[in-house]
Amino acid sequence: MKEKKDLSENKSATREQKVILVGNANVGKSVVFSLLTGTYAIVSNYPGTTVEISQGRARIQNRHFIVIDTPGVVDFLGRTDDQKVTRDILLDNPDAIFVNIIDAKNLNRGLVLSLYLCELGVKHIIVLNMMDEANDRGIFIDHRKLSEIFRVNVVPMIATERVGLQHLKKAIIEASFGKCLVSHTNDVERVITSIEEKLPDTNFKKKGLAVFLAGATDQLGSICSRISGVDLKNIETVWENLQYSLSQPIYYLITTAYMKQAEYVASLVSTEGRVSKGRIHIFLSRLTIHPVSGIFIAVLVLFFMYIVVGKFGAGFLVDIFEKKLFGNIVNPFFINLFSRTQPLLREFFVGDYGVITMALSYGLGIVLPITAVFFLFFGFLEDCGYFPRLAFLTDRVFKSVGLTGKAILPIVLGFGCGTMATLTTRILDTRKEKIIATILLAVAIPCSAQLGVVLGILGSISKLALLIWAASILIVMIIVGSAVNLLIPGDSSFSMEIPPLRMPHMRNIGIKTGRRVLWYLREALPFFILGTIILFLLDVAGVLARFISILSPVVTTMGLPLEMSRVFIMGFLRRDYGAAGMFDLFNRGVLDVGQSVVSAVTLTLFVPCVAQFFVMIKERGFATAIFTFLFATIIAFVVGIILNAIITVSGLF
């Protein structure tokens, strides 16, 4: 019986079909994903990227499905990392069932994706989510008429209340191919037809695939590599011969055609009536993006985030986890356990660079509480719809250094923990933005440990000392950001849509937070352990002591005492170690006023801690991490030498 059962399970596993959830950002994909798969899911990076993909299993009418939740996108043409990943998943799975989840209040935006799916010739379903919010705002949609137009199943849902779930499951079983509805200008049709003639037979409709290739001419190689039998050279030849006949960029012409068709279909199936609810939401929504009130609200939100993440997470919870749990219970237990073992083995586990006393204590006692609180807060901002507004308000400020408004969260969170902030750079759209944000976090953003010590030391000296430190860091941040922006090719695109404000559901936030915390434990924590092991080996080999002696000449050039060499090394091991070392030297009178300012600026600009360094390797790659490490070292010492010269010559202190 057992053997028959195993065979049956194996056969069902081979029959598993993929159900891929697509849609704009903030439309409730993660809620629908949870309803289909339950609370269990595997969250991992899509191969070759840092974009998160959730995957789970669902059983519908005795059939087994693999459900994949993709990033929110506005189209499939691949302008951002998220769009590229969603596009690649689409191209890699022509036999999958695609579920396009649409915010019913923004029907025309969501229908753009269905138009693409119909043109490609894949099975798909339309889900009209948040129907209650749409009705409250006087928006009513004839879903049956919409189904007739697209010739696919259309399911009205209120996912947070499980309304429509059974209809969705039935629609997945009955999924069908849609009807092509988009017509293009004659010039675009000529390009599409010419490309179509060069395409082999695939599981996609030739015209839909030709639209993809025409709309993403800067990524022809990436797309062609995923379609068996497509000759890249033929496509490039067609494009080179015809591109000059277009009056405007073909990407613009294609997306415009899709948007116009989506608006037309939306006008046929939706009507606007009397608004029954939501006036307060609409009023608050307008306040959050107004140039004056919006900035005031943004400052309050960021301040509250700093209190929640920086104070509660990095203060209260870290105090419980690191000092009380690890400091008083875990570490003493293992120190006693290894007290009678061989010295080298004891040092490996519970020494200054021990796997338990440093790696786990730091990764679980310090970073985990901060990361968990951040994920919780970020999930709240996502679900209530405020995060796009915050990004919109700060976009102009960050444009000067090659970033977009979405960088506000990693940058602000860097003042809590640089390691955790580096992890969150994955919310940015392009590789260029992620690299710039990572470098700025490593070079110019002090973590909470450094910030607290700097404010404590310089604040007790004078306001001038604090002003010089802040001005130095800000100037370096602007110069470095602008320079890196010029050096790295590519544009920083900002295409985040602004959804209506809504009341978040804590269950959904809790599920997403839990998945992200599990991802952190699986993906990031091993790097803390690896970094600690490397430091242990360097210490045993005497390399760390050698580094201290190498730094000594540079430290004296900055007018600092030799003791600061060890402080810089300790700052790389853990930033709070470096901050504590500088504080100790100040208290003992080793550092005078001018030296304290130079030390604070240099230590802030100096290389990130070892945990942040290894997370940089994971997120950005070894080459970028090494470049950032060397770049931060050079910048820190050059600025320290210049600042020391200015203070000495001017006699400021």
KOLPA-172853 format. One line per 4 residues: number of its first residue (from 0); their letters; for each residue x, y, z of C-alpha. Coordinates in steps of 0.05 Angstrom, whole numbers. Example, Ala and Ser with C-alpha at 12.3 -4.5 7.8 and 13.67 -1.06 7.14 Angstrom:
2
0> AS> 246:-90:156 ~ 273:-21:143
This chain:
653
0> MKEK> 0:0:0 ~ 56:48:18 ~ 92:35:-48 ~ 27:49:-86
4> KDLS> 17:112:-47 ~ 88:136:-63 ~ 77:121:-137 ~ 12:159:-136
8> ENKS> 46:219:-103 ~ 102:217:-154 ~ 53:216:-212 ~ 15:275:-183
12> ATRE> 80:313:-174 ~ 96:304:-248 ~ 27:331:-266 ~ 36:395:-226
16> QKVI> 20:455:-269 ~ 44:524:-253 ~ -2:581:-233 ~ 34:647:-238
20> LVGN> 6:709:-204 ~ 19:774:-240 ~ -6:845:-230 ~ 11:916:-213
24> ANVG> 42:933:-146 ~ -4:935:-85 ~ -62:897:-116 ~ -63:840:-65
28> KSVV> -22:786:-100 ~ 9:763:-35 ~ -60:756:-3 ~ -85:714:-61
32> FSLL> -21:674:-59 ~ -33:659:15 ~ -105:638:2 ~ -84:589:-52
36> TGTY> -22:560:-17 ~ -35:569:57 ~ 16:601:102 ~ 74:558:78
40> AIVS> 117:585:21 ~ 188:584:-4 ~ 217:654:-13 ~ 280:657:-54
44> NYPG> 318:701:-102 ~ 304:691:-176 ~ 368:662:-206 ~ 420:714:-222
48> TTVE> 382:770:-187 ~ 365:796:-117 ~ 290:799:-133 ~ 248:757:-86
52> ISQG> 200:704:-113 ~ 150:666:-69 ~ 131:596:-88 ~ 81:547:-57
56> RARI> 35:490:-74 ~ -40:488:-81 ~ -90:431:-89 ~ -153:446:-128
60> QNRH> -205:392:-144 ~ -152:337:-132 ~ -104:371:-180 ~ -37:397:-156
64> FIVI> -9:464:-176 ~ 55:502:-163 ~ 37:575:-148 ~ 88:630:-161
68> DTPG> 80:702:-137 ~ 117:751:-182 ~ 138:824:-168 ~ 88:879:-183
72> VVDF> 97:909:-253 ~ 64:958:-301 ~ 83:917:-363 ~ 127:859:-384
76> LGRT> 178:896:-426 ~ 233:895:-374 ~ 252:967:-357 ~ 266:950:-284
80> DDQK> 295:889:-249 ~ 226:869:-224 ~ 197:874:-294 ~ 255:834:-323
84> VTRD> 244:778:-273 ~ 169:776:-285 ~ 180:777:-360 ~ 231:720:-356
88> ILLD> 184:678:-314 ~ 130:690:-366 ~ 176:671:-424 ~ 202:609:-387
92> NPDA> 132:583:-373 ~ 88:587:-435 ~ 45:529:-411 ~ 29:560:-344
96> IFVN> -37:591:-322 ~ -29:665:-309 ~ -74:700:-259 ~ -75:775:-270
100> IIDA> -96:807:-205 ~ -124:877:-215 ~ -142:931:-165 ~ -215:943:-186
104> KNLN> -207:1017:-171 ~ -153:1021:-225 ~ -181:975:-277 ~ -147:1005:-338
108> RGLV> -77:998:-308 ~ -87:925:-293 ~ -118:908:-361 ~ -53:927:-396
112> LSLY> -22:862:-370 ~ -82:821:-395 ~ -73:851:-464 ~ -1:827:-465
116> LCEL> -21:758:-441 ~ -75:752:-494 ~ -28:774:-549 ~ 24:722:-527
120> GVKH> -28:668:-528 ~ -23:640:-457 ~ -79:616:-412 ~ -99:668:-362
124> IIVL> -152:692:-313 ~ -171:762:-291 ~ -183:775:-217 ~ -218:840:-199
128> NMMD> -193:848:-127 ~ -216:900:-75 ~ -286:903:-105 ~ -313:930:-40
132> EAND> -266:990:-43 ~ -285:1003:-115 ~ -359:1001:-99 ~ -348:1047:-39
136> RGIF> -317:1097:-87 ~ -375:1092:-135 ~ -340:1047:-186 ~ -381:988:-212
140> IDHR> -353:937:-262 ~ -393:890:-306 ~ -347:830:-298 ~ -389:787:-344
144> KLSE> -382:837:-401 ~ -307:841:-388 ~ -304:765:-392 ~ -339:767:-459
148> IFRV> -291:819:-487 ~ -228:782:-466 ~ -258:712:-472 ~ -227:691:-405
152> NVVP> -256:680:-337 ~ -263:743:-295 ~ -269:734:-219 ~ -291:790:-173
156> MIAT> -257:783:-105 ~ -247:814:-37 ~ -185:773:-22 ~ -175:798:50
160> ERVG> -244:769:67 ~ -236:706:24 ~ -295:729:-19 ~ -290:698:-89
164> LQHL> -237:646:-70 ~ -279:586:-93 ~ -295:621:-159 ~ -221:633:-169
168> KKAI> -204:560:-158 ~ -257:540:-208 ~ -231:591:-258 ~ -161:563:-252
172> IEAS> -187:494:-272 ~ -224:525:-330 ~ -171:574:-352 ~ -172:592:-426
176> FGKC> -135:632:-479 ~ -156:704:-489 ~ -173:746:-550 ~ -122:795:-581
180> LVSH> -150:865:-578 ~ -93:913:-591 ~ -79:947:-657 ~ -16:987:-670
184> TNDV> 3:1043:-717 ~ 24:1025:-787 ~ 98:1038:-773 ~ 97:994:-711
188> ERVI> 58:940:-747 ~ 110:939:-801 ~ 166:927:-750 ~ 125:874:-713
192> TSIE> 107:838:-778 ~ 179:838:-802 ~ 203:808:-736 ~ 145:759:-736
196> EKLP> 168:732:-803 ~ 236:714:-773 ~ 208:676:-714 ~ 202:600:-710
200> DTNF> 141:563:-684 ~ 140:566:-607 ~ 89:558:-552 ~ 74:632:-559
204> KKKG> 36:669:-613 ~ 87:698:-662 ~ 57:767:-660 ~ 58:771:-585
208> LAVF> 130:749:-583 ~ 147:799:-638 ~ 116:854:-595 ~ 161:834:-537
212> LAGA> 222:837:-581 ~ 203:903:-613 ~ 185:935:-546 ~ 250:914:-512
216> TDQL> 302:925:-566 ~ 356:939:-513 ~ 346:868:-486 ~ 341:827:-550
220> GSIC> 397:780:-528 ~ 364:765:-461 ~ 296:751:-492 ~ 322:711:-552
224> SRIS> 363:666:-506 ~ 299:643:-472 ~ 262:625:-537 ~ 286:563:-571
228> GVDL> 302:572:-645 ~ 302:648:-646 ~ 361:676:-685 ~ 385:739:-651
232> KNIE> 424:764:-712 ~ 361:761:-756 ~ 321:801:-706 ~ 377:853:-699
236> TVWE> 381:860:-774 ~ 306:873:-779 ~ 310:924:-724 ~ 370:961:-753
240> NLQY> 335:966:-821 ~ 269:992:-794 ~ 283:1033:-732 ~ 295:1097:-770
244> SLSQ> 226:1095:-800 ~ 194:1107:-732 ~ 174:1178:-711 ~ 180:1161:-637
248> PIYY> 213:1107:-594 ~ 179:1041:-608 ~ 174:1025:-534 ~ 132:1089:-525
252> LITT> 88:1073:-585 ~ 74:1002:-561 ~ 59:1020:-489 ~ 14:1077:-512
256> AYMK> -26:1029:-556 ~ -36:981:-498 ~ -55:1037:-450 ~ -106:1067:-498
260> QAEY> -138:999:-510 ~ -140:985:-436 ~ -174:1052:-423 ~ -224:1038:-478
264> VASL> -243:969:-451 ~ -248:997:-380 ~ -296:1051:-405 ~ -340:996:-436
268> VSTE> -347:954:-372 ~ -344:1004:-315 ~ -390:1059:-291 ~ -384:1111:-238
272> GRVS> -439:1124:-189 ~ -450:1156:-121 ~ -391:1151:-73 ~ -418:1116:-11
276> KGRI> -354:1113:30 ~ -282:1132:28 ~ -286:1208:29 ~ -238:1210:88
280> HIFL> -191:1163:52 ~ -192:1207:-10 ~ -179:1269:32 ~ -121:1236:68
284> SRLT> -94:1209:2 ~ -90:1280:-26 ~ -57:1306:37 ~ -1:1254:32
288> IHPV> 22:1277:-37 ~ 12:1352:-29 ~ 79:1389:-32 ~ 70:1420:37
292> SGIF> 26:1373:78 ~ 57:1313:44 ~ 128:1331:66 ~ 103:1344:137
296> IAVL> 69:1276:139 ~ 131:1242:109 ~ 175:1272:163 ~ 127:1245:216
300> VLFF> 126:1176:184 ~ 202:1173:178 ~ 209:1197:250 ~ 159:1145:273
304> MYIV> 197:1092:233 ~ 262:1114:267 ~ 228:1107:335 ~ 199:1039:318
308> VGKF> 259:1010:282 ~ 316:1051:312 ~ 292:1056:384 ~ 245:998:395
312> GAGF> 280:949:349 ~ 353:972:354 ~ 345:993:427 ~ 294:955:468
316> LVDI> 292:889:430 ~ 367:887:418 ~ 378:899:492 ~ 334:839:507
320> FEKK> 364:793:453 ~ 438:813:456 ~ 450:834:528 ~ 400:792:566
324> LFGN> 390:730:522 ~ 460:723:492 ~ 499:763:543 ~ 470:732:606
328> IVNP> 446:663:583 ~ 470:637:515 ~ 542:661:514 ~ 558:644:588
332> FFIN> 529:575:577 ~ 572:560:517 ~ 634:593:547 ~ 626:546:607
336> LFSR> 613:488:560 ~ 677:500:521 ~ 719:520:581 ~ 755:453:585
340> TQPL> 765:442:511 ~ 827:454:470 ~ 843:530:469 ~ 839:538:393
344> LREF> 772:502:391 ~ 748:545:449 ~ 768:609:413 ~ 735:586:350
348> FVGD> 667:580:383 ~ 668:629:442 ~ 729:674:432 ~ 731:746:410
352> YGVI> 715:722:339 ~ 675:661:360 ~ 619:632:318 ~ 573:634:378
356> TMAL> 597:696:417 ~ 604:739:354 ~ 569:711:293 ~ 505:686:326
360> SYGL> 505:740:378 ~ 509:793:324 ~ 465:760:272 ~ 410:737:320
364> GIVL> 419:784:378 ~ 427:850:341 ~ 408:847:267 ~ 349:798:272
368> PITA> 307:842:319 ~ 321:904:277 ~ 306:867:212 ~ 242:836:238
372> VFFL> 215:903:262 ~ 234:935:196 ~ 199:881:156 ~ 138:891:199
376> FFGF> 139:967:189 ~ 154:961:115 ~ 96:911:107 ~ 50:962:139
380> LEDC> 73:1017:92 ~ 63:969:33 ~ -7:947:52 ~ -35:1014:71
384> GYFP> -9:1045:6 ~ 35:1098:37 ~ 103:1074:13 ~ 91:1097:-60
388> RLAF> 72:1166:-33 ~ 135:1171:9 ~ 177:1152:-52 ~ 140:1203:-95
392> LTDR> 154:1260:-47 ~ 229:1245:-40 ~ 242:1227:-112 ~ 268:1296:-133
396> VFKS> 318:1299:-75 ~ 349:1231:-93 ~ 351:1245:-168 ~ 414:1287:-158
400> VGLT> 453:1226:-136 ~ 424:1177:-187 ~ 371:1147:-142 ~ 295:1150:-140
404> GKAI> 247:1162:-84 ~ 245:1088:-67 ~ 315:1096:-38 ~ 287:1134:22
408> LPIV> 275:1071:62 ~ 344:1038:55 ~ 379:1105:68 ~ 338:1122:130
412> LGFG> 344:1051:156 ~ 419:1055:147 ~ 419:1100:208 ~ 393:1040:246
416> CGTM> 434:983:216 ~ 475:985:153 ~ 472:909:143 ~ 396:908:145
420> ATLT> 392:971:101 ~ 437:938:49 ~ 389:879:47 ~ 331:926:34
424> TRIL> 364:958:-28 ~ 332:900:-66 ~ 267:941:-66 ~ 300:989:-116
428> DTRK> 285:978:-189 ~ 351:979:-227 ~ 420:951:-216 ~ 449:1021:-220
432> EKII> 405:1046:-163 ~ 422:986:-120 ~ 497:997:-129 ~ 492:1072:-114
436> ATIL> 450:1060:-52 ~ 497:1004:-28 ~ 558:1049:-36 ~ 526:1108:0
440> LAVA> 504:1062:57 ~ 575:1036:63 ~ 610:1104:57 ~ 567:1159:85
444> IPCS> 511:1131:130 ~ 528:1119:204 ~ 491:1063:238 ~ 455:1075:304
448> AQLG> 516:1053:345 ~ 561:1103:311 ~ 508:1157:309 ~ 494:1153:383
452> VVLG> 568:1156:402 ~ 582:1214:353 ~ 524:1254:378 ~ 544:1240:450
456> ILGS> 617:1260:441 ~ 611:1319:393 ~ 547:1344:424 ~ 583:1349:491
460> ISKL> 640:1389:458 ~ 604:1442:418 ~ 551:1454:365 ~ 607:1473:317
464> ALLI> 640:1405:324 ~ 574:1370:309 ~ 560:1417:250 ~ 629:1403:219
468> WAAS> 617:1328:225 ~ 547:1331:194 ~ 570:1378:138 ~ 630:1334:122
472> ILIV> 586:1272:116 ~ 533:1307:74 ~ 585:1336:26 ~ 618:1268:17
476> MIIV> 550:1236:6 ~ 532:1285:-49 ~ 600:1282:-83 ~ 604:1206:-80
480> GSAV> 533:1196:-103 ~ 540:1244:-161 ~ 607:1213:-182 ~ 581:1142:-180
484> NLLI> 519:1164:-218 ~ 563:1190:-275 ~ 608:1128:-275 ~ 554:1075:-277
488> PGDS> 515:1072:-343 ~ 440:1071:-344 ~ 382:1114:-321 ~ 345:1113:-255
492> SFSM> 272:1103:-274 ~ 215:1117:-226 ~ 150:1083:-247 ~ 117:1067:-181
496> EIPP> 42:1077:-183 ~ 5:1111:-126 ~ -52:1067:-101 ~ -108:1092:-56
500> LRMP> -97:1090:19 ~ -128:1030:53 ~ -133:998:121 ~ -79:944:124
504> HMRN> -96:874:148 ~ -49:851:203 ~ -55:778:184 ~ -27:792:115
508> IGIK> 28:836:144 ~ 45:782:194 ~ 50:728:140 ~ 95:771:96
512> TGRR> 139:790:156 ~ 146:717:176 ~ 168:698:105 ~ 219:754:102
516> VLWY> 248:736:170 ~ 256:664:148 ~ 290:689:85 ~ 338:729:128
520> LREA> 355:668:171 ~ 367:626:110 ~ 402:675:64 ~ 437:728:107
524> LPFF> 455:693:173 ~ 505:645:140 ~ 546:706:118 ~ 553:729:190
528> ILGT> 582:660:207 ~ 627:660:146 ~ 654:729:161 ~ 668:711:233
532> IILF> 706:648:213 ~ 749:689:165 ~ 764:740:220 ~ 782:683:268
536> LLDV> 831:654:217 ~ 861:723:204 ~ 870:735:278 ~ 903:667:289
540> AGVL> 950:680:231 ~ 969:748:260 ~ 941:785:199 ~ 896:831:241
544> ARFI> 955:854:282 ~ 992:868:217 ~ 934:910:192 ~ 938:953:254
548> SILS> 1012:966:242 ~ 998:983:169 ~ 946:1035:189 ~ 991:1069:239
552> PVVT> 1027:1116:190 ~ 960:1138:159 ~ 930:1150:228 ~ 988:1194:250
556> TMGL> 983:1233:184 ~ 912:1251:205 ~ 939:1277:271 ~ 908:1221:311
560> PLEM> 940:1178:366 ~ 963:1108:347 ~ 908:1078:390 ~ 859:1098:335
564> SRVF> 889:1045:289 ~ 858:990:332 ~ 792:1029:335 ~ 787:1029:259
568> IMGF> 800:954:255 ~ 748:942:309 ~ 700:986:270 ~ 706:939:212
572> LRRD> 691:879:257 ~ 631:914:286 ~ 614:987:281 ~ 592:991:353
576> YGAA> 660:963:374 ~ 694:1020:336 ~ 646:1072:365 ~ 657:1045:435
580> GMFD> 733:1047:425 ~ 731:1120:403 ~ 686:1137:462 ~ 735:1104:510
584> LFNR> 794:1144:481 ~ 754:1208:488 ~ 735:1194:560 ~ 808:1179:577
588> GVLD> 829:1245:547 ~ 870:1213:491 ~ 831:1251:438 ~ 827:1327:441
592> VGQS> 771:1367:409 ~ 800:1371:339 ~ 821:1298:340 ~ 751:1278:363
596> VVSA> 720:1312:303 ~ 770:1281:254 ~ 760:1213:286 ~ 685:1217:283
600> VTLT> 684:1237:209 ~ 737:1184:190 ~ 704:1128:229 ~ 636:1145:198
604> LFVP> 665:1143:127 ~ 708:1082:141 ~ 692:1013:113 ~ 627:980:132
608> CVAQ> 626:927:186 ~ 643:855:166 ~ 570:833:166 ~ 550:889:120
612> FFVM> 611:873:76 ~ 590:801:67 ~ 518:820:54 ~ 545:868:0
616> IKER> 580:808:-32 ~ 515:770:-32 ~ 472:826:-58 ~ 519:863:-106
620> GFAT> 574:812:-121 ~ 647:805:-100 ~ 675:857:-147 ~ 627:912:-124
624> AIFT> 638:895:-51 ~ 714:898:-58 ~ 710:963:-97 ~ 665:993:-43
628> FLFA> 712:969:12 ~ 773:1001:-21 ~ 735:1063:-42 ~ 708:1075:29
632> TIIA> 778:1065:58 ~ 809:1116:11 ~ 753:1167:20 ~ 754:1161:96
636> FVVG> 829:1173:102 ~ 833:1228:49 ~ 776:1266:81 ~ 807:1255:150
640> IILN> 874:1283:127 ~ 842:1343:93 ~ 797:1358:153 ~ 856:1353:200
644> AIIT> 895:1403:158 ~ 836:1451:156 ~ 825:1447:231 ~ 900:1456:245
648> VSGL> 910:1515:198 ~ 845:1551:217 ~ 853:1539:292 ~ 778:1525:298
652> F> 788:1488:365
